């Protein structure tokens, strides 16, 4: 299911839904090609595994949400955009956006040049947008744009076109920026969440390409989510083994294909049209179909589900949320099945 529910047994990283990274998107701004849109979605509204709590508070005040940008091809961040949020205990949440470069971008912390501050977080249908210095910023609940027949995946890839995400919400961070702020024209992107409640920043989740976590279980998944793209070569053997099992690849071919999935970065050239997996990712790109084709070695190429129709033509592009008041435990009727399938490659 893209990168949703990346914690143990389809729970949440560190047991906190607000730290769960679901998807990353990057595409040129429609009608203004000199600008780009980056979208990080976190905090799924529906709990698949009841052991992972969720909350009405959109973002974790003790967390940092980061867009990471590699400008020279070494899979190490040269630019980072960091977003922190206030607590909702004293009212509505607000956000502060900072930019860091160089060695600081590759590290952890909450310093950096302030780009936007006191940006209101949206909890209703209306999108509250903040603008400053050539940037536009949105954070809050939105309709989840990801589309996939999860039940069909659990039924031995017998798809019927039943979109599990059609009425689900996520918390979105949407950033519009001039292309010049990205660095050179071709960059590598990923997103991550960090938790700092204990006084030390600990990476909870990270990713760029959809569905990578399904190749990993147990300690391997934990190591992957806590790792960095620059070190992803160590997971090629694990990915290759899963591809041999799920797609019937020969060992050598499985390793080759695994190498195309790592490092876990989204390649993006803002001077070219976006289309996953070759360049960035738009909100209508069928990433699930692309993943299925790789996973099954071309035996299954689609799940009969298409893009959602509630997308907007203007910033922040994501449709309004379906459920304004998100329950503490929005359980799913297929939760038990998903938990049982959590150790089966290709089950999400």
DRENDO-1510 file (C-alpha; in Angstrom, 1 decimal, always signed):
<recs>
REC; n; res; u; v; w
REC; 1; UNK; +0.0; +0.0; +0.0 .
REC; 2; UNK; +2.5; +2.6; -1.2 .
REC; 3; UNK; +4.4; +3.5; +2.0 .
REC; 4; UNK; +1.4; +3.4; +4.3 .
REC; 5; UNK; +1.6; +1.5; +7.6 .
REC; 6; UNK; +5.4; +1.1; +7.5 .
REC; 7; UNK; +5.7; +0.0; +11.1 .
REC; 8; UNK; +5.8; -3.5; +12.4 .
REC; 9; UNK; +2.8; -5.7; +11.4 .
REC; 10; UNK; +1.2; -2.9; +9.5 .
REC; 11; UNK; +1.3; -0.6; +12.5 .
REC; 12; UNK; +3.0; +2.8; +12.7 .
REC; 13; UNK; +6.6; +3.8; +13.2 .
REC; 14; UNK; +7.3; +4.2; +16.9 .
REC; 15; UNK; +3.6; +3.5; +17.5 .
REC; 16; UNK; +2.6; +7.0; +16.3 .
REC; 17; UNK; +0.4; +7.5; +13.2 .
REC; 18; UNK; +1.7; +11.0; +12.8 .
REC; 19; UNK; +5.2; +9.7; +12.0 .
REC; 20; UNK; +4.0; +7.4; +9.3 .
REC; 21; UNK; +5.1; +8.6; +5.9 .
REC; 22; UNK; +2.7; +7.5; +3.2 .
REC; 23; UNK; +3.7; +9.1; -0.1 .
REC; 24; UNK; +6.1; +11.6; -1.8 .
REC; 25; UNK; +5.2; +13.5; -4.9 .
REC; 26; UNK; +7.2; +16.0; -7.1 .
REC; 27; UNK; +6.0; +17.7; -10.3 .
REC; 28; UNK; +6.3; +21.1; -12.1 .
REC; 29; UNK; +3.6; +23.6; -11.1 .
REC; 30; UNK; +0.9; +23.5; -13.8 .
REC; 31; UNK; +1.1; +26.6; -16.0 .
REC; 32; UNK; +4.2; +27.8; -14.2 .
REC; 33; UNK; +7.0; +25.5; -15.2 .
REC; 34; UNK; +9.7; +27.6; -13.4 .
REC; 35; UNK; +8.2; +26.4; -10.1 .
REC; 36; UNK; +7.9; +22.9; -8.6 .
REC; 37; UNK; +5.5; +21.3; -6.1 .
REC; 38; UNK; +6.7; +18.9; -3.4 .
REC; 39; UNK; +4.1; +16.9; -1.4 .
REC; 40; UNK; +4.8; +14.7; +1.6 .
REC; 41; UNK; +1.8; +12.8; +3.0 .
REC; 42; UNK; +1.8; +11.3; +6.5 .
REC; 43; UNK; -0.6; +10.1; +9.2 .
REC; 44; UNK; -3.2; +7.8; +7.5 .
REC; 45; UNK; -6.7; +8.4; +8.9 .
REC; 46; UNK; -7.6; +4.7; +9.0 .
REC; 47; UNK; -5.9; +2.3; +11.4 .
REC; 48; UNK; -5.1; -1.0; +9.8 .
REC; 49; UNK; -3.5; -2.6; +12.9 .
REC; 50; UNK; -5.4; -1.5; +16.0 .
REC; 51; UNK; -2.2; -1.6; +18.0 .
REC; 52; UNK; -1.1; +1.5; +16.3 .
REC; 53; UNK; -2.8; +4.6; +17.8 .
REC; 54; UNK; -3.9; +7.6; +15.8 .
REC; 55; UNK; -4.9; +11.0; +17.0 .
REC; 56; UNK; -7.0; +14.0; +15.9 .
REC; 57; UNK; -3.9; +16.1; +16.1 .
REC; 58; UNK; -2.5; +16.2; +12.5 .
REC; 59; UNK; +1.2; +16.4; +13.2 .
REC; 60; UNK; +3.4; +15.5; +16.1 .
REC; 61; UNK; +4.9; +18.6; +17.9 .
REC; 62; UNK; +7.9; +16.5; +19.0 .
REC; 63; UNK; +8.6; +15.5; +15.4 .
REC; 64; UNK; +10.4; +17.0; +12.4 .
REC; 65; UNK; +9.2; +16.4; +8.9 .
REC; 66; UNK; +11.8; +16.8; +6.2 .
REC; 67; UNK; +12.1; +17.0; +2.4 .
REC; 68; UNK; +15.7; +15.9; +1.5 .
REC; 69; UNK; +17.3; +16.9; -1.8 .
REC; 70; UNK; +20.5; +15.4; -3.3 .
REC; 71; UNK; +21.9; +17.7; -5.9 .
REC; 72; UNK; +25.1; +15.8; -7.0 .
REC; 73; UNK; +24.0; +12.2; -7.3 .
REC; 74; UNK; +25.8; +10.8; -4.2 .
REC; 75; UNK; +22.5; +10.0; -2.3 .
REC; 76; UNK; +23.4; +12.4; +0.5 .
REC; 77; UNK; +21.2; +15.4; +1.1 .
REC; 78; UNK; +22.7; +18.8; +0.1 .
REC; 79; UNK; +19.5; +20.7; +0.8 .
REC; 80; UNK; +16.7; +20.0; +3.3 .
REC; 81; UNK; +13.4; +21.6; +4.2 .
REC; 82; UNK; +12.4; +21.0; +7.8 .
REC; 83; UNK; +8.9; +21.5; +9.1 .
REC; 84; UNK; +8.0; +21.6; +12.8 .
REC; 85; UNK; +4.6; +22.0; +14.4 .
REC; 86; UNK; +3.3; +23.6; +17.5 .
REC; 87; UNK; +1.2; +21.6; +20.0 .
REC; 88; UNK; -2.6; +21.7; +19.6 .
REC; 89; UNK; -3.0; +21.8; +23.4 .
REC; 90; UNK; -3.0; +25.6; +23.3 .
REC; 91; UNK; -5.2; +25.9; +20.2 .
REC; 92; UNK; -4.8; +25.1; +16.5 .
REC; 93; UNK; -1.5; +23.9; +15.3 .
REC; 94; UNK; +0.9; +26.2; +13.4 .
REC; 95; UNK; +4.0; +25.3; +11.3 .
REC; 96; UNK; +7.4; +26.7; +10.8 .
REC; 97; UNK; +9.4; +25.8; +7.6 .
REC; 98; UNK; +13.2; +26.1; +7.6 .
REC; 99; UNK; +15.8; +25.5; +4.8 .
REC; 100; UNK; +19.3; +24.1; +5.4 .
REC; 101; UNK; +22.2; +23.4; +3.1 .
REC; 102; UNK; +25.5; +21.5; +3.0 .
REC; 103; UNK; +26.6; +19.3; +5.8 .
REC; 104; UNK; +23.7; +20.4; +8.0 .
REC; 105; UNK; +21.2; +19.2; +5.4 .
REC; 106; UNK; +22.6; +15.7; +5.7 .
REC; 107; UNK; +22.3; +15.7; +9.5 .
REC; 108; UNK; +19.6; +16.1; +12.1 .
REC; 109; UNK; +18.3; +19.1; +14.0 .
REC; 110; UNK; +15.7; +21.8; +13.8 .
REC; 111; UNK; +17.9; +24.8; +12.8 .
REC; 112; UNK; +18.1; +26.6; +9.5 .
REC; 113; UNK; +16.9; +29.6; +7.6 .
REC; 114; UNK; +13.2; +30.4; +8.4 .
REC; 115; UNK; +11.2; +30.5; +5.2 .
REC; 116; UNK; +7.7; +30.5; +6.6 .
REC; 117; UNK; +6.5; +30.7; +10.2 .
REC; 118; UNK; +3.2; +30.6; +12.1 .
REC; 119; UNK; +1.5; +28.9; +9.1 .
REC; 120; UNK; -1.9; +27.7; +10.2 .
REC; 121; UNK; -2.6; +24.0; +9.9 .
REC; 122; UNK; -5.9; +23.1; +8.1 .
REC; 123; UNK; -8.3; +20.8; +9.9 .
REC; 124; UNK; -11.4; +21.5; +7.8 .
REC; 125; UNK; -12.3; +21.4; +4.2 .
REC; 126; UNK; -10.9; +24.8; +3.3 .
REC; 127; UNK; -7.2; +24.9; +2.6 .
REC; 128; UNK; -5.3; +27.5; +4.6 .
REC; 129; UNK; -2.3; +28.6; +2.5 .
REC; 130; UNK; +0.7; +30.7; +3.6 .
REC; 131; UNK; +2.9; +32.5; +1.2 .
REC; 132; UNK; +6.4; +34.1; +1.7 .
REC; 133; UNK; +9.4; +34.9; -0.4 .
REC; 134; UNK; +8.4; +32.9; -3.5 .
REC; 135; UNK; +7.2; +29.9; -1.5 .
REC; 136; UNK; +3.7; +28.7; -0.9 .
REC; 137; UNK; +3.0; +26.3; +2.0 .
REC; 138; UNK; +0.1; +24.1; +3.1 .
REC; 139; UNK; -0.2; +21.7; +6.0 .
REC; 140; UNK; -3.3; +19.8; +7.2 .
REC; 141; UNK; -5.8; +17.1; +6.6 .
REC; 142; UNK; -6.6; +16.2; +2.9 .
REC; 143; UNK; -8.1; +13.4; +0.9 .
REC; 144; UNK; -5.6; +10.6; +0.4 .
REC; 145; UNK; -4.7; +10.6; -3.4 .
REC; 146; UNK; -3.2; +7.1; -3.3 .
REC; 147; UNK; -5.3; +4.5; -5.1 .
REC; 148; UNK; -5.0; +0.7; -4.8 .
REC; 149; UNK; -7.1; -2.4; -4.5 .
REC; 150; UNK; -5.7; -3.7; -1.2 .
REC; 151; UNK; -8.2; -6.5; -0.8 .
REC; 152; UNK; -7.3; -7.8; -4.3 .
REC; 153; UNK; -3.6; -7.8; -3.2 .
REC; 154; UNK; -4.5; -10.0; -0.2 .
REC; 155; UNK; -6.5; -12.3; -2.5 .
REC; 156; UNK; -3.5; -13.6; -4.3 .
REC; 157; UNK; -3.4; -10.5; -6.6 .
REC; 158; UNK; -6.9; -11.2; -7.9 .
REC; 159; UNK; -8.0; -7.6; -8.4 .
REC; 160; UNK; -11.5; -6.3; -8.7 .
REC; 161; UNK; -10.9; -2.6; -8.7 .
REC; 162; UNK; -12.0; -2.0; -5.1 .
REC; 163; UNK; -10.1; +1.1; -4.0 .
REC; 164; UNK; -9.3; +0.9; -0.3 .
REC; 165; UNK; -8.2; +4.5; -0.2 .
REC; 166; UNK; -11.2; +6.1; -2.0 .
REC; 167; UNK; -12.6; +7.6; +1.3 .
REC; 168; UNK; -9.4; +7.8; +3.4 .
REC; 169; UNK; -7.6; +10.9; +4.5 .
REC; 170; UNK; -3.9; +11.8; +5.2 .
REC; 171; UNK; -2.1; +14.8; +6.6 .
REC; 172; UNK; -0.3; +16.7; +3.8 .
REC; 173; UNK; +2.6; +19.0; +3.7 .
REC; 174; UNK; +2.6; +20.8; +0.3 .
REC; 175; UNK; +5.5; +23.1; -0.7 .
REC; 176; UNK; +5.6; +25.3; -3.8 .
REC; 177; UNK; +9.0; +26.7; -4.6 .
REC; 178; UNK; +11.0; +28.2; -7.5 .
REC; 179; UNK; +13.0; +25.6; -9.4 .
REC; 180; UNK; +16.2; +27.5; -8.5 .
REC; 181; UNK; +15.7; +26.5; -4.8 .
REC; 182; UNK; +16.1; +22.8; -5.8 .
REC; 183; UNK; +19.6; +23.1; -7.0 .
REC; 184; UNK; +20.7; +21.7; -10.4 .
REC; 185; UNK; +18.0; +20.6; -12.8 .
REC; 186; UNK; +18.2; +16.9; -11.9 .
REC; 187; UNK; +17.9; +16.0; -8.2 .
REC; 188; UNK; +17.2; +13.0; -6.0 .
REC; 189; UNK; +14.4; +13.4; -3.5 .
REC; 190; UNK; +13.2; +11.6; -0.4 .
REC; 191; UNK; +11.2; +12.4; +2.7 .
REC; 192; UNK; +11.6; +11.4; +6.3 .
REC; 193; UNK; +10.1; +11.9; +9.8 .
REC; 194; UNK; +12.1; +12.2; +13.0 .
REC; 195; UNK; +11.0; +11.9; +16.6 .
REC; 196; UNK; +12.7; +14.1; +19.2 .
REC; 197; UNK; +10.7; +13.5; +22.3 .
REC; 198; UNK; +13.6; +12.0; +24.2 .
REC; 199; UNK; +15.9; +14.9; +23.5 .
REC; 200; UNK; +17.7; +13.1; +20.7 .
REC; 201; UNK; +16.5; +13.1; +17.1 .
REC; 202; UNK; +15.7; +9.5; +15.9 .
REC; 203; UNK; +14.6; +8.8; +12.4 .
REC; 204; UNK; +11.2; +7.1; +12.5 .
REC; 205; UNK; +10.4; +6.7; +8.8 .
REC; 206; UNK; +11.8; +7.5; +5.4 .
REC; 207; UNK; +11.1; +6.9; +1.7 .
REC; 208; UNK; +10.5; +8.1; -1.8 .
REC; 209; UNK; +9.5; +5.2; -4.0 .
REC; 210; UNK; +6.1; +3.5; -3.3 .
REC; 211; UNK; +5.9; +0.1; -1.6 .
REC; 212; UNK; +9.6; -0.4; -0.8 .
REC; 213; UNK; +8.9; -1.5; +2.7 .
REC; 214; UNK; +7.0; -4.6; +1.6 .
REC; 215; UNK; +10.3; -6.2; +0.7 .
REC; 216; UNK; +11.4; -6.1; +4.3 .
REC; 217; UNK; +10.3; -7.6; +7.6 .
REC; 218; UNK; +11.4; -7.5; +11.2 .
REC; 219; UNK; +14.8; -6.0; +12.0 .
REC; 220; UNK; +15.5; -5.5; +8.3 .
REC; 221; UNK; +12.5; -3.2; +7.9 .
REC; 222; UNK; +13.5; -1.3; +11.1 .
REC; 223; UNK; +17.1; -0.9; +9.7 .
REC; 224; UNK; +15.8; +0.3; +6.4 .
REC; 225; UNK; +13.4; +2.9; +7.8 .
REC; 226; UNK; +16.2; +4.2; +10.1 .
REC; 227; UNK; +18.7; +4.2; +7.3 .
REC; 228; UNK; +19.9; +6.6; +4.5 .
REC; 229; UNK; +19.7; +6.2; +0.7 .
REC; 230; UNK; +23.5; +6.3; +0.5 .
REC; 231; UNK; +23.7; +3.0; +2.4 .
REC; 232; UNK; +20.8; +1.3; +0.5 .
REC; 233; UNK; +23.1; -1.1; -1.4 .
REC; 234; UNK; +23.1; -3.3; +1.6 .
REC; 235; UNK; +19.5; -4.2; +1.0 .
REC; 236; UNK; +19.9; -5.3; -2.6 .
REC; 237; UNK; +20.2; -9.0; -1.6 .
REC; 238; UNK; +17.0; -8.8; +0.5 .
REC; 239; UNK; +15.1; -7.1; -2.3 .
REC; 240; UNK; +16.4; -9.6; -4.8 .
REC; 241; UNK; +15.3; -12.6; -2.6 .
REC; 242; UNK; +11.8; -11.1; -2.5 .
REC; 243; UNK; +11.7; -10.6; -6.2 .
REC; 244; UNK; +12.8; -14.2; -6.8 .
REC; 245; UNK; +9.9; -15.4; -4.6 .
REC; 246; UNK; +7.2; -13.1; -5.8 .
REC; 247; UNK; +8.1; -12.7; -9.5 .
REC; 248; UNK; +10.0; -15.8; -10.4 .
REC; 249; UNK; +13.0; -13.9; -11.4 .
REC; 250; UNK; +16.3; -15.7; -11.9 .
REC; 251; UNK; +18.8; -14.8; -9.2 .
REC; 252; UNK; +21.0; -12.6; -11.4 .
REC; 253; UNK; +18.0; -10.8; -12.9 .
REC; 254; UNK; +16.5; -10.3; -9.5 .
REC; 255; UNK; +19.6; -8.5; -8.3 .
REC; 256; UNK; +19.6; -6.3; -11.4 .
REC; 257; UNK; +16.0; -5.3; -10.8 .
REC; 258; UNK; +16.6; -4.8; -7.1 .
REC; 259; UNK; +19.4; -2.4; -8.0 .
REC; 260; UNK; +16.9; -0.3; -10.0 .
REC; 261; UNK; +14.8; +0.2; -6.8 .
REC; 262; UNK; +17.7; +1.4; -4.7 .
REC; 263; UNK; +18.8; +3.9; -3.5 .
REC; 264; UNK; +15.3; +4.8; -2.4 .
REC; 265; UNK; +15.1; +8.2; -4.0 .
REC; 266; UNK; +12.7; +9.9; -6.4 .
REC; 267; UNK; +14.6; +11.2; -9.4 .
REC; 268; UNK; +13.2; +14.6; -10.5 .
REC; 269; UNK; +14.1; +17.0; -13.3 .
REC; 270; UNK; +11.8; +20.1; -13.1 .
REC; 271; UNK; +12.6; +21.0; -16.7 .
REC; 272; UNK; +10.8; +17.8; -17.9 .
REC; 273; UNK; +7.2; +16.7; -17.6 .
REC; 274; UNK; +6.7; +14.6; -14.5 .
REC; 275; UNK; +5.8; +10.9; -14.9 .
REC; 276; UNK; +6.5; +8.1; -12.5 .
REC; 277; UNK; +8.8; +6.2; -12.4 .
REC; 278; UNK; +11.0; +8.1; -14.9 .
REC; 279; UNK; +10.7; +11.6; -13.5 .
REC; 280; UNK; +9.1; +12.7; -10.3 .
REC; 281; UNK; +5.5; +11.6; -9.5 .
REC; 282; UNK; +2.2; +13.3; -10.1 .
REC; 283; UNK; -1.0; +12.8; -8.1 .
REC; 284; UNK; -2.5; +10.8; -10.9 .
REC; 285; UNK; +0.5; +8.5; -11.7 .
REC; 286; UNK; -0.4; +4.9; -11.2 .
REC; 287; UNK; +2.5; +4.0; -8.9 .
REC; 288; UNK; +0.8; +0.8; -7.7 .
REC; 289; UNK; +0.6; -0.6; -11.3 .
REC; 290; UNK; +4.2; +0.2; -11.8 .
REC; 291; UNK; +5.1; -1.6; -8.6 .
REC; 292; UNK; +3.0; -4.7; -9.5 .
REC; 293; UNK; +4.6; -5.0; -12.8 .
REC; 294; UNK; +8.1; -5.1; -11.2 .
REC; 295; UNK; +7.1; -7.3; -8.3 .
REC; 296; UNK; +5.4; -10.0; -10.5 .
REC; 297; UNK; +7.9; -9.8; -13.4 .
REC; 298; UNK; +5.2; -8.5; -15.7 .
REC; 299; UNK; +2.7; -11.2; -14.9 .
REC; 300; UNK; +0.3; -8.6; -13.2 .
REC; 301; UNK; +0.3; -5.1; -14.6 .
REC; 302; UNK; -2.7; -3.5; -13.0 .
REC; 303; UNK; -5.2; -3.5; -10.1 .
REC; 304; UNK; -8.1; -2.0; -12.1 .
REC; 305; UNK; -8.1; +1.2; -9.9 .
REC; 306; UNK; -7.6; +4.7; -11.3 .
REC; 307; UNK; -6.9; +8.1; -9.9 .
REC; 308; UNK; -9.3; +9.9; -7.6 .
REC; 309; UNK; -11.6; +12.5; -9.0 .
REC; 310; UNK; -11.5; +14.9; -6.0 .
REC; 311; UNK; -8.1; +16.4; -6.9 .
REC; 312; UNK; -7.9; +20.2; -7.3 .
REC; 313; UNK; -6.6; +22.1; -10.3 .
REC; 314; UNK; -4.8; +24.6; -8.0 .
REC; 315; UNK; -2.7; +24.7; -4.9 .
REC; 316; UNK; -2.6; +22.5; -2.7 .
REC; 317; UNK; -4.0; +20.1; -5.4 .
REC; 318; UNK; -5.2; +17.5; -2.9 .
REC; 319; UNK; -8.9; +17.2; -2.4 .
REC; 320; UNK; -10.6; +18.2; +0.8 .
REC; 321; UNK; -10.8; +15.6; +3.6 .
REC; 322; UNK; -13.6; +13.2; +3.8 .
REC; 323; UNK; -13.9; +13.1; +7.5 .
REC; 324; UNK; -13.3; +16.4; +9.3 .
REC; 325; UNK; -13.3; +14.8; +12.8 .
REC; 326; UNK; -10.9; +11.8; +12.6 .
REC; 327; UNK; -11.7; +9.1; +15.2 .
REC; 328; UNK; -9.1; +7.9; +17.6 .
REC; 329; UNK; -9.3; +4.3; +16.3 .
REC; 330; UNK; -10.8; +4.2; +12.8 .
REC; 331; UNK; -10.5; +0.4; +12.3 .
REC; 332; UNK; -10.6; -1.3; +8.9 .
REC; 333; UNK; -12.7; -4.4; +8.1 .
REC; 334; UNK; -9.6; -5.9; +6.5 .
REC; 335; UNK; -7.3; -5.2; +9.4 .
REC; 336; UNK; -6.9; -8.8; +10.5 .
REC; 337; UNK; -6.1; -9.9; +6.9 .
REC; 338; UNK; -3.5; -7.2; +6.5 .
REC; 339; UNK; -1.8; -8.1; +9.7 .
REC; 340; UNK; -1.6; -11.8; +8.7 .
REC; 341; UNK; -0.1; -10.7; +5.4 .
REC; 342; UNK; +2.5; -8.4; +6.8 .
REC; 343; UNK; +5.3; -10.9; +6.3 .
REC; 344; UNK; +4.4; -11.8; +2.7 .
REC; 345; UNK; +6.3; -9.9; +0.0 .
REC; 346; UNK; +4.0; -8.1; -2.3 .
REC; 347; UNK; +1.0; -8.1; +0.1 .
REC; 348; UNK; +0.5; -4.4; +0.1 .
</recs>
